[in-house]
Amino acid sequence: MLEETRTTREADDRMIRKALLQGRDDGSRRFDDPASERRFRQDARPSVEKLHNFGARLDLRCEKVDVAIVMSGGTEGGLSPHFLVFGVREYRHSRGQRKSLAIGTASTPVLLPEQIGRMPQVELTAAAVRAAIESAAIADDADVHWVQIKCPLLTSERIADAAASRGAATATGNTYASMALSRGASALGVALALGEVDREALDDREIGRELGLWSPRASASAGVELLHSEIIVLGNSAAWSGDNVIAHGVMRDAIDLPSVIGVLSALEITISGQLDEAEASCILAVLAKAEASRSGTIRGARHVMWDDSDIQASRHARALVGGVLAGIIGRTDLFVSGGAEHQGPDGGGPIAVIARRPR
C-alpha cells in the first residue's frame, strides 16, 4: 500500500522528518503549507522510492521520523512483496501552471465500535478526506487520483464493550464481516467527499449491499491495529514541484487491459506492447483494487473464485489482476489490494499509476 511523508522547513534540507510508508507483504498529519502570497514558494517535492529485500522487520526506533504506515497483506501469484516510501522536501521555485504529484493526509477521530460500517464512519471519513485534500493544496477535486484509507475493524472485545458500556449494537457480530463493512463505509466516505454519490442516496442499509454506489478513486484496507482511520490523498497540484505525476482510471472487470493502457497514455507513456525496461523504469508505483465479481462470471464466462474451498476469493482476484497488470507493465512489484466493496464496479476496481514525466 501507499504511504506518505512530511517535509522539513529548510529548502534543500535532505533530512526527512516525517515519512509515509506503504508496504505490500505474504495519524492526523498535515503538510506545512507555505504562504501563498509569496512570489517564490517553498513548494514540496515528493519522491517515491521502492525498497526491496527489507526483511521481515522495519526498525525505525533510532531514526528521527514521524511515519504513517499502511501495510496490506497478500502477494498472490507472481506479485512481489515491496515497500513504497514517499518522501517530501521543500524547495523555492517560481510557481507555474504545471501540476505535480501532491500528497495530503488526515485522520478521523476514534471510531466507536457501533459506528464502524455505518453512516457515522462514512461522514467522518468524508470530512477527513476533505481535510487531506486541503492539506495537499489540491484546488480541483478532478486532480485527486487516489485516496488510500486504513480503517479499523471489529473484534470480539470491541463488540462486547459497545454492548456493556453503551448498550449499543454493532453493525455485525462477525469480526470478519466487519472488515468488509468498514472498507465499504470508508469508500463511500471518499465518494461522498468527492461528490461521486449524493448524501440522500446513503444510509446504513446501503453499506456493503448496494454495490452500484462506488468511488473510482477509493482504496480501503481494514486492520485491527487502529481505532481511527488514516487517510492519504494522492493527486496533482500546481502548488507542488517535481517530475512525478499521477493518473487514474477504472478497470471495469479483472481483465480490462484497455483501461490500464488509458492510464498509461494519460501519463504520456507510449504503449506498443509490454513496456521495455527503460519505459518501465519511469513508473514509480502501480496501485489497484481487485475483487471477484459477484455474478460468478467474467464477460459471460464462469469463474470459480467464490467456490474454491482452498483459496479465498480475494486472493484469486489479486493474483488475476496482478497478472494482467504485470503483463503490460513488465514488473511484478505492484500494489493490488483485495476487498473492493464500493471501490469501483463489481468485479473491477480503481487503478492509479505514479510516473516520472518524460523529459
N, C-alpha and C positions, 0 to 999 in steps of 0.2 A: 504494500500500500504506500501511500504517499504521506510525506510529512513536510514540514516547512521549517524555516529558521527565521530568527530575528537578526537585526543588524546592529553594528557598532555605530557610534555617532560620528567618529572622526572619518573624514574622507580618506580613502585608500588604506584604512586600517584593515589588515587582513585577518585579524582575530575575530572569530565569530563568537559573540557572547551567547546568543540564543540560537538554537538549531531546531529544525524539524526533521524527523527521521521516519521513513516509512519502510517497512520490511515485508517480504513475502517469504514464508518458510513452510517443511514437512511438519489545555487549561486556558483558561481565558488569557490570550496573549494578543497584543496589538503591536503593529509595526509603528515605529516612530514616523510621524508624518511631518516633514519639513514645511515651513510656512510657504503657502502658495504664492505670496506676494513677491517673493524673491525672483529676480530675473534669472539667477542661476540657482537651481535647486540641488540639494543633496539627494539625488534620486537613488533608490535602492536598485541594485543589480543582482537578481537571483542567479545562482548557478546550481546545476543539478549534477550530482555525481553518483555513479553506481559503484557499490562496493561488493566484491565477491569474496568468497572464502573467509568470511568474517569469523567463522567458527560458531560454536553454539552459544557463546556469551559475548555480550557487549557491555563493557565496564566503563562507565563514564564518571566514576566517583572522583577521579583525580583531575578531571577537566572542569574548567570554569565555564559551564554551559547550562542553559535552560532549554531542555529538549522536550518537544512534543513528539510522542511516538505512537504510531499506529501500526500494529502488527496484524497480519492476516495469514492464517494457515492455509495450506493446500497448494501444492505444486504438482498436480497430477500430470500424467502423460510425460511429455518432454519439457515442461516448464521448469525453469531454473530458479532455485532459491536465491534471493538477492535483496539488497537494501537500496533504497533511493534516499539520498540525503540532499536536502535543499538548503543552500546557504545564501545569505544576503549580506551585501556590503553597501555602503553609501558612497556616491561619487558626486562631484559637482559637474554638472553638464547643462548645456543650453537645451531647454525643453523644446521638443519639436512635435510633429504630428504622428511620428511613428510610434506604434504601440508595442510594448514588450511584455514578457511574462511578468505577471504580478501575483503576489501571494498575500492572503489575509487570513487571520484566524480569530476565533471567538469560542466561547463555550456557553452551554446552557447552565442555569442553576442546577443544583442537585435535584434529580427527579425522584419523587416518591414512587414506591412500587406500584401503587394504584394509578399513577399517571402514565406508566410505560405502556405503549401500544394503544394509547387513547389520544383524544384531541389536545389535552394539555401538552403532551410531548410534541405534537405537530406544531402547535402555536409557539412554544418556547424554542423549538428548533428554527422556525421561520424567523423569529426575532434575532437569534444568534447568527443566522445566515446573513441577514441584512447588516449586522454589525461587522461581520467578517468582510463583506463586500466594501463597506465604508473604510475599514482598516487597510484594504488593499488599494484604495483610491481608484476603484473601477467605477467610472462615471456612467456607463451604459450597461444595463443587465445583459444585453446581447453579447458583451465581451466576457461574461462569465462562462467558462467552458467545463469546469469540473468542480463539484462540491463533495469533498470526502468527509464522511462522518464516522466517528467511532462512538457507539451508543451503548447504554447499559442493557442488561437483561435481568430477568427474574431468577432468583434462587429460592429454594425452599425456605430459607431463613427470612428472606425479604418478604415472601408471601405471608409467612406466619406473623411477621412484625406488623404488616399492614392490618391484618385482622385483629391482632391483640392490642396494638397501640391506638388505632384509629377506627376500628370496626369497619374497615374498608375491604372490599373485594377487589382483587386484581383482574386484569383483562383475561387472564388464563391461569390455571393452576399447573400447567405443563411448562416446565422450565425451558425445554427445547423449543416449544411453540412460541415462547415469549421472544426468542431471538428474531423470528420472522416478523412478529408484530412490532417490535422495536425498530427493526430495519425499515419496515413499511411506513411507520409513523414518521421516521426521520426523513425518508424520501419524500413523503407528502409535505413535510415541512419545507423542504427545498422547493418543491413545486409551488407551494403557497407563496413563499418569499419571492420567487421569480415570476409570479403571475402566470404560471403554467396551468393552474387549476383555480377555480373560484371557491372562496370560503364557503359559499352556500352549498356547494356540492359535497362537502366533507362533514362526516360525523363519525362517531366511534364504530358504527356498523360497516363503514366502507373500508376501514383499515384492514389490509390483508385479505379482503374479499373482492372489492370492485377493482380489479386489476386493469380496467380500462382507464383508470386515473393513474398517470405516471409522469415522472420527470425524465427528460432526456439528458440531464446533467448531474444526477444524484448517484452517489456510490456510498452505501452504508454497510458497516460491519459491526456486529454486536459482540460485546465481551463482558466477562464477569469482573474485570479489574477496575471498573469505574462506576460511579453513581450518577454522573452527568454525561453530557455528550460533548465531544470535541469536534469542532467544525473547521475545516481547512478549505478555503476557496482559491481556485487557480483560474486565472483569466489573463487578459491583456489590458494594458493601460499605458497611456502616454505619459503618465507620471513616473513610469519606470523606464530604465535604460537597459541595454544589453542586447545580445544577439538571439536570445531564446524567445520562443513564441509557442503558443498552444492553440490547437483547434480541436473540435469535437464533432461527432456525428452519432447516429443511432443505427445499430445493427438490427434489422427487422426480424431476423432469425439467426440461428447459430452459424449459418454458412453464408451470411450476407457480405461477401467479399467486396462488391461494388461500393458499399458504404464505407468500408475501410479505405479503399482507394480514393474515395471522395475526400476523406480527412487528409490523407497524404497530399493530394492535389492542392487542397487549400493551403498547405504549408509549402507549396511550390516544389514539391518532390516529384520528379518525373517517374512515371510508372511504365515499365515495359516488360514486366515480369517480376520475379523476386529481386529485391534490392540487392545490389552488389555491396561489397564490404565498405566502399567509400560512402555510398548513399546511406547505408545502414548506420554508419558512424555519426551521421548528422542527427539521428534520432536519439533523444536523451531518455525518453520514457514512453511506454505504451500502457494505457490504463483502460480496463474494460470490465464490464459486468456480464455474467453469464447465468442462465437458468434454463433448465429443461422445460420445454413447452408443456403446458398442462393438457393440451389436446392429445398428447401422445404421438404427434406426427410432426414431421418437418417437410413442408411443401407436399403434403399428401402421402408421404411415405412414413410408415410406422417406425417409431423408435421405442426402445425398451428401458430408457433411463429410469423411469419410475418403477419398473417391475423387477429390477435387479436386486436380489436379496443380499448380494455380496458387497456391492459398491453403491454408496448413496448417490442420489440423482445429481446433486450439485457437483460432485466430483467428476462424474461423467461429463457434465456440461463444461466445466473448466477445462478438462482435457481436450474436448472437441473444439471449443473456441480458441484455446491456446494453439492448437494445431493449425487452424485456419489463419490466425494472425502470424504465427511463426513462418508459415509458408510464403507470405508476401514480404514480411519484414526481414526475414533471413537471420533472425536471432530468437533465442528462447527465454531470455531474461525479461519476461513480460509480466505485468500485473493483471491477472484475471481473477476476479472475485465472484464467488457464487452468492446465492441468496439475494435475488434481484427483485424482491417484492416492490412494486410501484417504481422500479428503476428501469425504464424502458418498457417496450411492449412484451407481452407474454412470449417467452422463447427467445427473445432478443435482448438488447441492452445497450446502454451508452458506451461509447468508446472515445477516448481522447489521446492525442499524441502531442508530446512536447519535443520540439526540434530546434536545432540551431539554424538560423537563417542562412540560405545560400549566399556566399559572398560574390 
